Amino acid sequence: MSRGVRALSSRLSTVLPYFFALAIGLALAGTIFPVEFLVPRAGQGWAPQGDAAQHAIAQRYFIGDAWRWPPLVARNLIPPEGLNIAFSDGIPLQAMLLKALRAWLPAGFHGIGLWYAVAWVAQPVAAVWCLRAAGETRLLPAIGIALAAVSMPAFINRYGHAALTGQFALFIALGFYLRLVRAPSAGLWAAAALAMVATLLVHPYLAAMALAVLAAAPLTLLLRGDGRWVGAAAGMAATIALVGGVMLAFGYIGAQGDGGFGQFALNLLSPFWPYRSWALGGLAPREIDATGHGGWEGYNWLGLGLLLGLVAVLALRPRATMAALRHHGGLAMALLGLTLLALSFRVGAGSTLLVDLGPAPGFLEQFRASGRFFWPVGCALLVGVAALLARAPHIGSLAVLALGLVQFADATPNRRAIAAWAGERPSWVVDAPALRGMLARAETLTLLPSWPCVPPRDPLGDHARQLQVLSLAAERPVPANTMYVARWRERPVCTDATRLTTPLARGELRVILPGARDQAAALMPGFASLCAPLGDLMACRLGE
């Protein structure tokens, strides 16, 4: 074989696995998500819902605001302090790029829908990159892990929360870990550190998981008796310092939420509970839960393909499996720690709560949805099983491909569910055309009750109305007084009574939802003459 042919063969062996992974991701993204979902515009005839609406509102306001410091603050939302879009899961990494490109974007564009396509394309590609770091570079295993990675149930089941579909970052962290324990270098640590910052700017939960995986590198080297652990520890310290510096500069430090560590935990049976499994779903008609808060956040069915692959590896290559665990002892310890964190202080098996250790330390209250911390374990199991199974004599490559195909088929109900969600076109519960006309002439929006004043159980449905009015206002965006946030520096308090006593300003559109109507009638100057019904709402403004 000539040198040129060998070079071409080498390039093809590198390119083809990524080509097939990319093709799988593009095909799935193109068939699951409609174009109008991926590329939204102002004036759409359907209403965004729930968390997805919150994320889109935050991005639209941020994209429409001026650049400022800290860089993630949108001062046109909850002025004068503004909103840090990281606290509303606005995917800052993507939002900053879109803001830089806003002159070329359609009116009212946001990237929340597009992020799903990014995640679905990146997931199989990152898994192939990770498998190659484990030493497996052949095509069939690459196709197998690409199919399996994009079919991980915990990944697919993130619809409604775009940022958390960025689980490709976990495969990237695992890929860096595998390379850093084999051939650590300053350049590789610098790349890993930048990847950790990027992951933080997608979502802090993902950053915490990725950092835990990366921190296993110096520990593994230490357990091996490899003196390079000192340099790896220095690289990890520098990475943590960089991520901490970005958190400080970008306004993450000091944020708090509702707490409740353990409410949304991993159930001991979750990895084996086949909810939405194509083959075994009849055995599990609903998510499993022992805490009384539903099992969605703790949903971690590993998938039939991965479980069968795990059984095959333990049966066919038990010694190699144990050797791999010893060889990657630091990673095994990190994954065990993440599993314990996912289980939380309230450990359930099925519908039974086995252990309740009481209140958690305060710093853990930031991780209310602790069940998510099992995601890196699932990713690592997939990579480990694929790498070990691929080396089984005679059948290895085909076995990994079969694993991927079974995993892909088993995930069919989950793909159907996310496709159905992306294809929903919910009706507006507010008069969208009339409000759009009013907002086009408004300089500011005052929406009452504001978010802190809506009762937690919200019997009137003002929370949904609030998100819809803000979704319409965000199309321009019109500066607004309130927003639903997941984190805050100081707990928001209800000050609607004071605001209602303030006379309407020129250019202000004051929208009164049902929960504030009686209070507005009693306190607002000129309520009877300045406010008019608009469906269930009251719209108030000075005469033009």
C-alpha positions, 0 to 999 in steps of 0.5 A: 500500500502506497504512502498516499493510500495509507494517508487517505485511509487514515483520514477516512478512519478519522472522518467517517465516524464523525460523519455518521454521528453528524448525519444521525444527529442532523437527521433526528433534529430535522425530523423531530423539530419543526422549522417554526420551532427551530426558527421562531419569529415575532407574531407567531399564532401559538403560545409558548408554554411553561419553562420553555416560555420563561427561557425564550422571554429571557433570551429575547429581552437579553438579545434586545438590550444593550451590551453592559456589565455584568454581561448577562444582565438584561436591564429592560426586564425588572428594571432598574437592577435587571435580570441575569438571564442565567437565573432564568435558564436563558442559555447564556453561551448561545444568547451572547452569540445571538446578541452579537448577530442580532442585526441579521436575525428575524424580528423576535428571534430567540434560540431556545428551539434552535438549541434543541437541534444543537444538542441533538447534533452534538450528542452523538458527535461528542459520544464518538469523540469520547469513545475514541479517547477510550481507544476505540476508533473503528467505524461500527462501534462509533455508529453504535455509540452515536445511536445509543448516545442520542437515544439515552432516555434521560437526554431525550426526556429533557424537553421543556428545559432546553439548557439541560439537553446540553448533555453532550458537555458530559461526554466532552468532559469524559473525553477530556478525562480519558485524554488527560489520564493518558497524556496530560499537557498544559494545552489539553488542560487549557482546552478542558478549562475553556470547555468547563467555562462554556458548560457553565454558560449553558447551565450550572448543573451541567458544569457541576457534573462536568467538573466532577468528572474532570476532577477524577483525572488527578485522582486516577493518576494518584491512585495509579502511583503516576507522578503526573498527578501533581501537574493534573491537580494544578490543572484542575485547580486552575480550571476551578479558578477560571470557572469561579472567576467567570461565575464572579464576573458574570454574576452567578455568585450569591444566587439562591433558589427555593431549596428542597434538596431531596425532593427530586431525587434519584430513585434506587430503581430509576436506572432499571425502571423502563418507563417509556421503553418500547420493549418493556414500557408495559411494565412501567406505565408511569415514572417511579417516585418515593418522595411525593414530588413526581419522578421526572427529575429523577428519571434515569432509565438507562435504556434496553441497549445499554443494560443488555450491553452491560450484562454482556460485558460482565458475562464476556469480559469480567476480568477486563471490566474489573481491570478497567474499574481499577485503572480508572479508580478516580473516575469510579469514585467520582461517579459513586459520589455523583450517584450518592448526591443524586440519591440525596438525603431521602433515599427511595426504592419504588414507592417506598422511602427507605432513608430520610436523613433530615435537612441537608447542609445549606450548600446542597439546597442549591441542588434541589433536582439532585436526580440529575446528577446520575446523568454522567454515570449513564454517559460513563456506563455507555462509553465504558460498555461500548469500549469493553464490548468492542474488544470482545473477540470476533463479535465486538464491533457488531455487538456495539452496533447492535447495542446502539440499534436496540437502544435506538429502537427502545427510545422510540416512545421518548422520541415520539413524546418530544416530537409531539411536544415540539409540534404542539401549538397551544392557543393563547389564553390572552387576546394576543392580537389586541395586546400586540397592538397595544404593546407596539405603542407602549414604552413600558409594561407593568404587569400585575400581579407581579411574579412574587405576588402570584400565590404558589398554587395560583388558583386563577391561572395568573402564572400562565397568563403572565408568561403569555403577556411577557412572551408578547412583550418580549417580541419587541421587547417592551421593558417590563416590571416582572419575570419568573426566575429560578434563582435570585440574589435577594428573594423577591417580595410583593410590592404590588400595592405600592405600585398600584397607587402610582398614577399611570405614566405616559407610554405605560401599558398596565395589564391587570390579571384577574388576581390583582383586579380587586386590588387595582380597583381599590388602589389605582388612581383612575382605574374606572376611566383608564382601564378597559376589559381585554378578555380576562385582563384589564388593560390600562393606559393614558388617552392617546 
